[in-house]
Amino acid sequence: MKKEKVRDRIIRVASELFYKQGYNSTGINQIIAEADIAIGSLYNHFASKNDLLQAYLIKEEQDWFQGFEKSIASISHPKEKISAIIDYRKKLQKSSKFAGCPFIKIVSETGDGNTAVSAFAKNHKEKQKVMISNIVKEYDNEHQLSDSEATTENIFLLIEGAVITSTITKNNDSFDQVKKMIQGLLP
């Protein structure tokens, strides 16, 4: 097995802590201790905790889209791809023990005080919406939707609402309900 690089270990440990206990509740000393590194090693790779936060967001985004691409790789029909998005988000919720979306969590924690973070999260959600839009356009080519933009927006909002609801209720029932609703949007 290949040895984990120090930078990667720092990001992995910080990511786990930021997600599990929150960015503001995670101190540099805790990251150093749990990554089992010297303080100099941290600062050789990251100038500040905020730089580490940016690396965390980039890693989360890469992991999110890689996981999504893997989940639809063998699916060709657009309606099934939409279902796969819901299943993917449902799986993420279950595997995180209903901890929620890391992008929503970090924005709720840092607020507008960190414009780079809020812009990154907003951009991430826009990328998700574009991904949905591309699939809806694929579906529209075959089925002539009355308003593909509104359909995209509705699907996006329903899925995001299911994530938030499942985070609060600690179960995935909302995804099953959303799947039924979206099937109604895609005749």
N, CA and C atoms as a LAMMPS dump frame, in Angstrom:
ITEM: TIMESTEP
0
ITEM: NUMBER OF ATOMS
561
ITEM: BOX BOUNDS ff ff ff
-5.0000000000000000e+02 5.0000000000000000e+02
-5.0000000000000000e+02 5.0000000000000000e+02
-5.0000000000000000e+02 5.0000000000000000e+02
ITEM: ATOMS id mol type element x y z
1 1 1 N 0.847 -1.195 0
2 1 2 C 0 0 0
3 1 3 C 0.883 1.245 0
4 2 1 N 0.511 2.213 -0.795
5 2 2 C 1.28 3.445 -0.925
6 2 3 C 1.098 4.314 0.321
7 3 1 N 2.197 4.893 0.784
8 3 2 C 2.141 5.73 1.975
9 3 3 C 1.468 7.07 1.645
10 4 1 N 0.606 7.49 2.527
11 4 2 C -0.116 8.737 2.336
12 4 3 C 0.841 9.927 2.478
13 5 1 N 0.775 10.849 1.533
14 5 2 C 1.61 12.05 1.596
15 5 3 C 1.135 12.93 2.746
16 6 1 N 2.067 13.684 3.321
17 6 2 C 1.745 14.536 4.477
18 6 3 C 0.631 15.516 4.129
19 7 1 N 0.719 16.165 2.982
20 7 2 C -0.309 17.135 2.583
21 7 3 C -1.681 16.471 2.509
22 8 1 N -1.719 15.287 1.893
23 8 2 C -2.982 14.56 1.773
24 8 3 C -3.526 14.157 3.143
25 9 1 N -2.631 13.754 4.044
26 9 2 C -3.059 13.369 5.393
27 9 3 C -3.618 14.567 6.149
28 10 1 N -2.983 15.71 5.989
29 10 2 C -3.48 16.926 6.641
30 10 3 C -4.884 17.259 6.136
31 11 1 N -5.055 17.217 4.834
32 11 2 C -6.373 17.517 4.247
33 11 3 C -7.405 16.489 4.7
34 12 1 N -7.045 15.224 4.697
35 12 2 C -7.98 14.174 5.111
36 12 3 C -8.423 14.375 6.563
37 13 1 N -7.458 14.594 7.451
38 13 2 C -7.786 14.775 8.87
39 13 3 C -8.608 16.043 9.065
40 14 1 N -8.179 17.139 8.458
41 14 2 C -8.923 18.394 8.586
42 14 3 C -10.328 18.241 8.03
43 15 1 N -10.464 17.548 6.909
44 15 2 C -11.782 17.34 6.295
45 15 3 C -12.704 16.578 7.227
46 16 1 N -12.179 15.504 7.816
47 16 2 C -12.989 14.717 8.743
48 16 3 C -13.433 15.573 9.934
49 17 1 N -12.515 16.363 10.473
50 17 2 C -12.835 17.195 11.633
51 17 3 C -13.78 18.34 11.28
52 18 1 N -13.51 19.028 10.176
53 18 2 C -14.386 20.136 9.762
54 18 3 C -15.802 19.63 9.552
55 19 1 N -15.938 18.472 8.915
56 19 2 C -17.263 17.928 8.622
57 19 3 C -17.947 17.428 9.888
58 20 1 N -17.2 16.726 10.717
59 20 2 C -17.784 16.098 11.905
60 20 3 C -18.095 17.101 13.014
61 21 1 N -17.161 17.991 13.306
62 21 2 C -17.359 18.871 14.459
63 21 3 C -17.451 20.344 14.104
64 22 1 N -17.229 20.693 12.846
65 22 2 C -17.347 22.076 12.413
66 22 3 C -15.994 22.759 12.276
67 23 1 N -15.942 23.69 11.364
68 23 2 C -14.713 24.439 11.096
69 23 3 C -14.297 25.27 12.314
70 24 1 N -15.242 26.016 12.86
71 24 2 C -14.914 26.892 13.988
72 24 3 C -14.53 26.122 15.243
73 25 1 N -15.016 24.909 15.386
74 25 2 C -14.722 24.097 16.568
75 25 3 C -13.452 23.261 16.41
76 26 1 N -12.848 23.336 15.256
77 26 2 C -11.633 22.565 14.994
78 26 3 C -10.427 23.497 15.059
79 27 1 N -9.525 23.179 15.941
80 27 2 C -8.314 23.986 16.081
81 27 3 C -7.14 23.39 15.326
82 28 1 N -6.194 24.247 15.011
83 28 2 C -4.972 23.822 14.325
84 28 3 C -4.25 22.755 15.142
85 29 1 N -4.187 22.931 16.456
86 29 2 C -3.486 21.957 17.302
87 29 3 C -4.128 20.581 17.227
88 30 1 N -5.444 20.528 17.137
89 30 2 C -6.131 19.242 17.016
90 30 3 C -5.788 18.584 15.676
91 31 1 N -5.771 19.368 14.618
92 31 2 C -5.426 18.84 13.292
93 31 3 C -3.999 18.287 13.32
94 32 1 N -3.079 19.042 13.909
95 32 2 C -1.682 18.61 13.994
96 32 3 C -1.576 17.296 14.776
97 33 1 N -2.267 17.237 15.906
98 33 2 C -2.21 16.032 16.748
99 33 3 C -2.8 14.82 16.032
100 34 1 N -3.979 14.993 15.43
101 34 2 C -4.64 13.851 14.801
102 34 3 C -3.989 13.432 13.489
103 35 1 N -3.314 14.359 12.818
104 35 2 C -2.575 14.019 11.6
105 35 3 C -1.19 13.478 11.947
106 36 1 N -0.812 13.615 13.225
107 36 2 C 0.484 13.144 13.714
108 36 3 C 1.635 13.766 12.932
109 37 1 N 1.626 15.1 12.917
110 37 2 C 2.66 15.862 12.21
111 37 3 C 3.197 16.962 13.124
112 38 1 N 4.29 17.552 12.711
113 38 2 C 4.835 18.714 13.417
114 38 3 C 4.14 19.968 12.898
115 39 1 N 4.108 20.989 13.735
116 39 2 C 3.447 22.24 13.335
117 39 3 C 4.065 22.8 12.06
118 40 1 N 5.374 22.652 11.922
119 40 2 C 6.048 23.141 10.719
120 40 3 C 5.558 22.458 9.46
121 41 1 N 5.218 21.173 9.581
122 41 2 C 4.714 20.434 8.414
123 41 3 C 3.395 21.025 7.926
124 42 1 N 2.551 21.393 8.881
125 42 2 C 1.276 21.998 8.498
126 42 3 C 1.523 23.299 7.738
127 43 1 N 2.367 24.144 8.315
128 43 2 C 2.587 25.458 7.697
129 43 3 C 3.468 25.39 6.449
130 44 1 N 4.161 24.277 6.23
131 44 2 C 4.871 24.094 4.959
132 44 3 C 3.878 23.887 3.82
133 45 1 N 2.715 23.361 4.16
134 45 2 C 1.712 23.055 3.135
135 45 3 C 0.571 24.075 3.072
136 46 1 N 0.262 24.686 4.208
137 46 2 C -0.859 25.628 4.276
138 46 3 C -0.455 26.836 5.106
139 47 1 N -0.628 28.012 4.537
140 47 2 C -0.236 29.245 5.228
141 47 3 C -1.153 29.566 6.408
142 48 1 N -2.399 29.065 6.334
143 48 2 C -3.363 29.394 7.381
144 48 3 C -4.454 28.33 7.432
145 49 1 N -5.247 28.392 8.46
146 49 2 C -6.397 27.49 8.588
147 49 3 C -7.375 27.741 7.434
148 50 1 N -7.472 28.987 7.011
149 50 2 C -8.354 29.32 5.895
150 50 3 C -7.875 28.666 4.595
151 51 1 N -6.556 28.594 4.39
152 51 2 C -6.031 27.892 3.21
153 51 3 C -6.373 26.408 3.268
154 52 1 N -6.319 25.864 4.459
155 52 2 C -6.691 24.466 4.656
156 52 3 C -8.184 24.27 4.375
157 53 1 N -8.988 25.241 4.764
158 53 2 C -10.417 25.191 4.475
159 53 3 C -10.664 25.168 2.966
160 54 1 N -9.92 25.976 2.226
161 54 2 C -10.069 25.976 0.761
162 54 3 C -9.716 24.61 0.179
163 55 1 N -8.646 23.996 0.69
164 55 2 C -8.248 22.664 0.221
165 55 3 C -9.336 21.64 0.541
166 56 1 N -9.939 21.775 1.709
167 56 2 C -11.055 20.902 2.111
168 56 3 C -12.211 21.027 1.117
169 57 1 N -12.589 22.242 0.783
170 57 2 C -13.708 22.455 -0.141
171 57 3 C -13.408 21.872 -1.523
172 58 1 N -12.191 22.073 -1.988
173 58 2 C -11.8 21.532 -3.295
174 58 3 C -11.869 20.006 -3.274
175 59 1 N -11.356 19.395 -2.204
176 59 2 C -11.39 17.937 -2.075
177 59 3 C -12.835 17.437 -2.025
178 60 1 N -13.675 18.096 -1.24
179 60 2 C -15.079 17.685 -1.145
180 60 3 C -15.754 17.765 -2.506
181 61 1 N -15.482 18.829 -3.245
182 61 2 C -16.097 18.975 -4.559
183 61 3 C -15.613 17.894 -5.524
184 62 1 N -14.31 17.659 -5.536
185 62 2 C -13.778 16.611 -6.42
186 62 3 C -14.38 15.254 -6.068
187 63 1 N -14.41 14.941 -4.789
188 63 2 C -14.983 13.666 -4.348
189 63 3 C -16.458 13.566 -4.727
190 64 1 N -17.192 14.676 -4.562
191 64 2 C -18.621 14.681 -4.861
192 64 3 C -18.853 14.34 -6.336
193 65 1 N -18.176 15.061 -7.231
194 65 2 C -18.417 14.856 -8.656
195 65 3 C -17.859 13.524 -9.155
196 66 1 N -16.742 13.066 -8.6
197 66 2 C -16.221 11.744 -8.967
198 66 3 C -17.218 10.654 -8.561
199 67 1 N -17.743 10.768 -7.349
200 67 2 C -18.738 9.805 -6.874
201 67 3 C -19.984 9.824 -7.734
202 68 1 N -20.412 11.02 -8.113
203 68 2 C -21.601 11.125 -8.963
204 68 3 C -21.345 10.493 -10.328
205 69 1 N -20.229 10.845 -10.948
206 69 2 C -19.914 10.289 -12.279
207 69 3 C -19.868 8.768 -12.233
208 70 1 N -19.29 8.241 -11.173
209 70 2 C -19.219 6.788 -11.011
210 70 3 C -20.628 6.188 -10.875
211 71 1 N -21.524 6.907 -10.2
212 71 2 C -22.874 6.377 -9.962
213 71 3 C -23.751 6.384 -11.219
214 72 1 N -23.414 7.199 -12.216
215 72 2 C -24.227 7.215 -13.451
216 72 3 C -23.487 6.641 -14.654
217 73 1 N -22.27 6.173 -14.446
218 73 2 C -21.422 5.724 -15.561
219 73 3 C -22.101 4.709 -16.478
220 74 1 N -22.871 3.82 -15.923
221 74 2 C -23.471 2.768 -16.746
222 74 3 C -24.925 3.063 -17.14
223 75 1 N -25.382 4.278 -16.863
224 75 2 C -26.783 4.63 -17.136
225 75 3 C -26.856 5.492 -18.397
226 76 1 N -27.763 5.137 -19.284
227 76 2 C -27.881 5.918 -20.518
228 76 3 C -29.154 6.76 -20.569
229 77 1 N -30.229 6.301 -19.964
230 77 2 C -31.494 7.036 -20.055
231 77 3 C -31.518 8.205 -19.069
232 78 1 N -31.868 9.413 -19.547
233 78 2 C -31.856 10.603 -18.687
234 78 3 C -32.732 10.493 -17.437
235 79 1 N -33.904 9.88 -17.56
236 79 2 C -34.79 9.752 -16.4
237 79 3 C -34.133 8.883 -15.32
238 80 1 N -33.424 7.855 -15.745
239 80 2 C -32.705 6.995 -14.807
240 80 3 C -31.513 7.732 -14.192
241 81 1 N -30.907 8.641 -14.956
242 81 2 C -29.797 9.442 -14.414
243 81 3 C -30.296 10.361 -13.289
244 82 1 N -31.477 10.934 -13.487
245 82 2 C -32.056 11.782 -12.437
246 82 3 C -32.304 10.945 -11.181
247 83 1 N -32.852 9.759 -11.367
248 83 2 C -33.059 8.856 -10.227
249 83 3 C -31.726 8.525 -9.56
250 84 1 N -30.685 8.376 -10.373
251 84 2 C -29.356 8.06 -9.832
252 84 3 C -28.803 9.223 -8.995
253 85 1 N -29.116 10.463 -9.389
254 85 2 C -28.692 11.62 -8.579
255 85 3 C -29.33 11.514 -7.194
256 86 1 N -30.618 11.209 -7.176
257 86 2 C -31.33 11.094 -5.897
258 86 3 C -30.739 9.954 -5.074
259 87 1 N -30.5 8.83 -5.719
260 87 2 C -29.909 7.69 -5.017
261 87 3 C -28.517 8.026 -4.487
262 88 1 N -27.752 8.772 -5.269
263 88 2 C -26.406 9.172 -4.851
264 88 3 C -26.465 10.062 -3.611
265 89 1 N -27.338 11.056 -3.642
266 89 2 C -27.47 11.952 -2.479
267 89 3 C -27.977 11.183 -1.259
268 90 1 N -28.876 10.256 -1.497
269 90 2 C -29.396 9.408 -0.422
270 90 3 C -28.26 8.584 0.196
271 91 1 N -27.426 8.021 -0.665
272 91 2 C -26.28 7.219 -0.211
273 91 3 C -25.296 8.08 0.594
274 92 1 N -25.044 9.301 0.124
275 92 2 C -24.142 10.21 0.85
276 92 3 C -24.691 10.505 2.242
277 93 1 N -25.98 10.732 2.318
278 93 2 C -26.596 11.01 3.614
279 93 3 C -26.448 9.816 4.559
280 94 1 N -26.725 8.642 4.035
281 94 2 C -26.646 7.448 4.876
282 94 3 C -25.208 7.199 5.337
283 95 1 N -24.255 7.313 4.417
284 95 2 C -22.86 7.037 4.781
285 95 3 C -22.296 8.066 5.756
286 96 1 N -22.863 9.272 5.761
287 96 2 C -22.402 10.309 6.694
288 96 3 C -23.199 10.293 7.997
289 97 1 N -24.096 9.306 8.134
290 97 2 C -24.992 9.223 9.292
291 97 3 C -25.845 10.489 9.401
292 98 1 N -26.289 10.96 8.236
293 98 2 C -27.201 12.094 8.114
294 98 3 C -26.585 13.4 8.612
295 99 1 N -25.287 13.565 8.336
296 99 2 C -24.587 14.78 8.771
297 99 3 C -24.832 15.971 7.839
298 100 1 N -25.369 15.725 6.665
299 100 2 C -25.724 16.822 5.774
300 100 3 C -24.677 17.157 4.734
301 101 1 N -24.991 18.15 3.944
302 101 2 C -24.134 18.613 2.858
303 101 3 C -22.982 19.437 3.43
304 102 1 N -21.741 19.087 3.123
305 102 2 C -20.608 19.845 3.663
306 102 3 C -20.602 21.309 3.215
307 103 1 N -21.147 21.586 2.045
308 103 2 C -21.152 22.963 1.536
309 103 3 C -22.182 23.815 2.266
310 104 1 N -23.339 23.246 2.52
311 104 2 C -24.354 23.965 3.291
312 104 3 C -23.852 24.188 4.718
313 105 1 N -23.238 23.153 5.282
314 105 2 C -22.74 23.239 6.658
315 105 3 C -21.699 24.344 6.807
316 106 1 N -20.751 24.396 5.888
317 106 2 C -19.657 25.36 6.029
318 106 3 C -20.165 26.793 5.831
319 107 1 N -21.1 26.983 4.919
320 107 2 C -21.657 28.325 4.715
321 107 3 C -22.463 28.755 5.938
322 108 1 N -23.212 27.824 6.51
323 108 2 C -23.988 28.183 7.701
324 108 3 C -23.061 28.513 8.867
325 109 1 N -21.881 27.94 8.865
326 109 2 C -20.938 28.19 9.942
327 109 3 C -20.119 29.47 9.732
328 110 1 N -19.666 29.709 8.51
329 110 2 C -18.818 30.877 8.256
330 110 3 C -19.621 32.107 7.84
331 111 1 N -20.837 31.895 7.362
332 111 2 C -21.675 33.016 6.959
333 111 3 C -21.077 33.81 5.818
334 112 1 N -21.483 35.054 5.731
335 112 2 C -20.978 35.93 4.672
336 112 3 C -19.607 36.498 5.015
337 113 1 N -19.118 36.206 6.212
338 113 2 C -17.823 36.718 6.643
339 113 3 C -16.67 36.198 5.817
340 114 1 N -16.837 35.033 5.211
341 114 2 C -15.79 34.464 4.371
342 114 3 C -16.342 34.362 2.952
343 115 1 N -16.132 35.419 2.189
344 115 2 C -16.719 35.488 0.843
345 115 3 C -16.174 34.411 -0.084
346 116 1 N -14.915 34.007 0.1
347 116 2 C -14.343 32.958 -0.747
348 116 3 C -15.082 31.641 -0.52
349 117 1 N -15.404 31.348 0.736
350 117 2 C -16.11 30.114 1.06
351 117 3 C -17.528 30.152 0.518
352 118 1 N -18.235 31.245 0.76
353 118 2 C -19.619 31.322 0.277
354 118 3 C -19.66 31.298 -1.25
355 119 1 N -18.697 31.932 -1.907
356 119 2 C -18.648 31.902 -3.374
357 119 3 C -18.351 30.491 -3.877
358 120 1 N -17.454 29.787 -3.204
359 120 2 C -17.12 28.421 -3.598
360 120 3 C -18.353 27.521 -3.477
361 121 1 N -19.041 27.622 -2.352
362 121 2 C -20.225 26.791 -2.119
363 121 3 C -21.316 27.118 -3.143
364 122 1 N -21.517 28.394 -3.399
365 122 2 C -22.528 28.8 -4.383
366 122 3 C -22.167 28.239 -5.759
367 123 1 N -20.903 28.329 -6.114
368 123 2 C -20.436 27.81 -7.398
369 123 3 C -20.616 26.288 -7.474
370 124 1 N -20.341 25.611 -6.366
371 124 2 C -20.525 24.158 -6.324
372 124 3 C -21.993 23.798 -6.592
373 125 1 N -22.901 24.504 -5.947
374 125 2 C -24.33 24.225 -6.147
375 125 3 C -24.745 24.555 -7.582
376 126 1 N -24.161 25.598 -8.152
377 126 2 C -24.449 25.929 -9.556
378 126 3 C -23.975 24.821 -10.485
379 127 1 N -22.814 24.247 -10.183
380 127 2 C -22.307 23.128 -10.989
381 127 3 C -23.257 21.939 -10.897
382 128 1 N -23.798 21.7 -9.714
383 128 2 C -24.779 20.619 -9.566
384 128 3 C -26.007 20.908 -10.425
385 129 1 N -26.43 22.158 -10.398
386 129 2 C -27.613 22.53 -11.178
387 129 3 C -27.348 22.387 -12.681
388 130 1 N -26.153 22.748 -13.13
389 130 2 C -25.793 22.589 -14.546
390 130 3 C -25.808 21.109 -14.926
391 131 1 N -25.295 20.282 -14.035
392 131 2 C -25.297 18.843 -14.26
393 131 3 C -26.741 18.341 -14.437
394 132 1 N -27.632 18.784 -13.568
395 132 2 C -29.049 18.41 -13.668
396 132 3 C -29.635 18.961 -14.963
397 133 1 N -29.309 20.206 -15.272
398 133 2 C -29.814 20.848 -16.492
399 133 3 C -29.413 20.061 -17.74
400 134 1 N -28.176 19.601 -17.776
401 134 2 C -27.719 18.824 -18.937
402 134 3 C -28.514 17.537 -19.094
403 135 1 N -28.818 16.907 -17.977
404 135 2 C -29.605 15.665 -18.026
405 135 3 C -31.053 15.971 -18.436
406 136 1 N -31.607 17.064 -17.895
407 136 2 C -32.978 17.458 -18.249
408 136 3 C -33.054 17.807 -19.739
409 137 1 N -32.029 18.472 -20.267
410 137 2 C -32.01 18.794 -21.705
411 137 3 C -31.978 17.522 -22.543
412 138 1 N -31.218 16.545 -22.08
413 138 2 C -31.174 15.239 -22.74
414 138 3 C -32.587 14.632 -22.784
415 139 1 N -33.265 14.699 -21.653
416 139 2 C -34.629 14.182 -21.549
417 139 3 C -35.572 14.996 -22.442
418 140 1 N -35.393 16.308 -22.441
419 140 2 C -36.237 17.219 -23.213
420 140 3 C -36.138 16.928 -24.715
421 141 1 N -34.963 16.549 -25.178
422 141 2 C -34.78 16.231 -26.598
423 141 3 C -35.685 15.085 -27.035
424 142 1 N -35.963 14.18 -26.125
425 142 2 C -36.804 13.019 -26.443
426 142 3 C -38.291 13.249 -26.131
427 143 1 N -38.575 14.072 -25.103
428 143 2 C -39.942 14.152 -24.592
429 143 3 C -40.581 15.538 -24.64
430 144 1 N -39.889 16.535 -25.13
431 144 2 C -40.452 17.885 -25.298
432 144 3 C -41.134 18.421 -24.034
433 145 1 N -40.347 18.74 -23.03
434 145 2 C -40.884 19.334 -21.8
435 145 3 C -41.424 20.727 -22.093
436 146 1 N -42.379 21.172 -21.308
437 146 2 C -42.932 22.51 -21.533
438 146 3 C -41.949 23.599 -21.08
439 147 1 N -41.154 23.333 -20.052
440 147 2 C -40.2 24.322 -19.552
441 147 3 C -39.049 23.595 -18.866
442 148 1 N -37.998 23.321 -19.628
443 148 2 C -36.888 22.536 -19.083
444 148 3 C -36.127 23.296 -17.988
445 149 1 N -36.077 24.625 -18.08
446 149 2 C -35.399 25.41 -17.036
447 149 3 C -36.139 25.298 -15.704
448 150 1 N -37.457 25.406 -15.741
449 150 2 C -38.25 25.275 -14.515
450 150 3 C -38.15 23.849 -13.971
451 151 1 N -38.132 22.876 -14.86
452 151 2 C -37.987 21.478 -14.432
453 151 3 C -36.647 21.274 -13.736
454 152 1 N -35.593 21.823 -14.312
455 152 2 C -34.261 21.739 -13.693
456 152 3 C -34.276 22.354 -12.308
457 153 1 N -34.813 23.544 -12.199
458 153 2 C -34.864 24.251 -10.911
459 153 3 C -35.664 23.444 -9.88
460 154 1 N -36.794 22.909 -10.305
461 154 2 C -37.624 22.122 -9.391
462 154 3 C -36.894 20.868 -8.91
463 155 1 N -36.231 20.17 -9.82
464 155 2 C -35.49 18.963 -9.441
465 155 3 C -34.379 19.318 -8.463
466 156 1 N -33.632 20.36 -8.78
467 156 2 C -32.541 20.792 -7.905
468 156 3 C -33.06 21.12 -6.503
469 157 1 N -34.106 21.918 -6.438
470 157 2 C -34.646 22.325 -5.137
471 157 3 C -35.241 21.15 -4.36
472 158 1 N -35.893 20.253 -5.049
473 158 2 C -36.446 19.07 -4.379
474 158 3 C -35.337 18.211 -3.769
475 159 1 N -34.275 18.013 -4.519
476 159 2 C -33.161 17.199 -4.013
477 159 3 C -32.487 17.892 -2.829
478 160 1 N -32.233 19.189 -2.951
479 160 2 C -31.61 19.928 -1.837
480 160 3 C -32.51 19.891 -0.602
481 161 1 N -33.799 20.02 -0.818
482 161 2 C -34.742 19.944 0.295
483 161 3 C -34.724 18.568 0.953
484 162 1 N -34.571 17.522 0.148
485 162 2 C -34.497 16.162 0.7
486 162 3 C -33.245 15.992 1.552
487 163 1 N -32.142 16.589 1.11
488 163 2 C -30.891 16.512 1.891
489 163 3 C -31.096 17.171 3.252
490 164 1 N -31.647 18.364 3.238
491 164 2 C -31.853 19.09 4.499
492 164 3 C -32.845 18.341 5.39
493 165 1 N -33.938 17.876 4.814
494 165 2 C -34.941 17.148 5.592
495 165 3 C -34.351 15.881 6.2
496 166 1 N -33.58 15.142 5.415
497 166 2 C -33.005 13.902 5.956
498 166 3 C -31.965 14.187 7.024
499 167 1 N -31.291 15.319 6.923
500 167 2 C -30.338 15.714 7.956
501 167 3 C -31.07 15.969 9.267
502 168 1 N -32.209 16.594 9.179
503 168 2 C -32.994 16.922 10.379
504 168 3 C -33.68 15.689 10.948
505 169 1 N -34.289 14.878 10.079
506 169 2 C -35.072 13.731 10.551
507 169 3 C -34.227 12.484 10.8
508 170 1 N -33.015 12.478 10.281
509 170 2 C -32.096 11.333 10.402
510 170 3 C -32.649 10.069 9.748
511 171 1 N -33.369 10.276 8.63
512 171 2 C -33.784 9.138 7.803
513 171 3 C -33.892 9.609 6.357
514 172 1 N -33.981 8.644 5.445
515 172 2 C -33.954 8.956 4.017
516 172 3 C -35.317 8.93 3.338
517 173 1 N -36.397 8.945 4.116
518 173 2 C -37.735 8.891 3.524
519 173 3 C -37.987 10.034 2.536
520 174 1 N -37.411 11.195 2.799
521 174 2 C -37.641 12.359 1.932
522 174 3 C -37.137 12.108 0.511
523 175 1 N -36.076 11.33 0.366
524 175 2 C -35.559 11.041 -0.978
525 175 3 C -36.537 10.181 -1.77
526 176 1 N -37.174 9.244 -1.091
527 176 2 C -38.163 8.403 -1.776
528 176 3 C -39.35 9.242 -2.238
529 177 1 N -39.777 10.183 -1.407
530 177 2 C -40.881 11.078 -1.765
531 177 3 C -40.483 11.978 -2.934
532 178 1 N -39.276 12.516 -2.875
533 178 2 C -38.781 13.377 -3.96
534 178 3 C -38.685 12.607 -5.269
535 179 1 N -38.261 11.362 -5.202
536 179 2 C -38.165 10.549 -6.41
537 179 3 C -39.536 10.421 -7.078
538 180 1 N -40.578 10.197 -6.285
539 180 2 C -41.941 10.114 -6.81
540 180 3 C -42.364 11.445 -7.437
541 181 1 N -42.046 12.548 -6.755
542 181 2 C -42.426 13.87 -7.266
543 181 3 C -41.726 14.167 -8.586
544 182 1 N -40.444 13.834 -8.669
545 182 2 C -39.683 14.096 -9.892
546 182 3 C -40.169 13.216 -11.043
547 183 1 N -40.563 11.995 -10.745
548 183 2 C -41.123 11.144 -11.802
549 183 3 C -42.354 11.818 -12.418
550 184 1 N -43.102 12.559 -11.595
551 184 2 C -44.256 13.308 -12.088
552 184 3 C -43.863 14.502 -12.936
553 185 1 N -42.679 15.058 -12.696
554 185 2 C -42.198 16.182 -13.504
555 185 3 C -41.677 15.733 -14.868
556 186 1 N -41.313 14.46 -14.94
557 186 2 C -40.743 13.912 -16.182
558 186 3 C -41.692 12.863 -16.755
559 187 1 N -42.699 13.324 -17.516
560 187 2 C -43.716 12.4 -18.045
561 187 3 C -43.138 11.362 -19.013
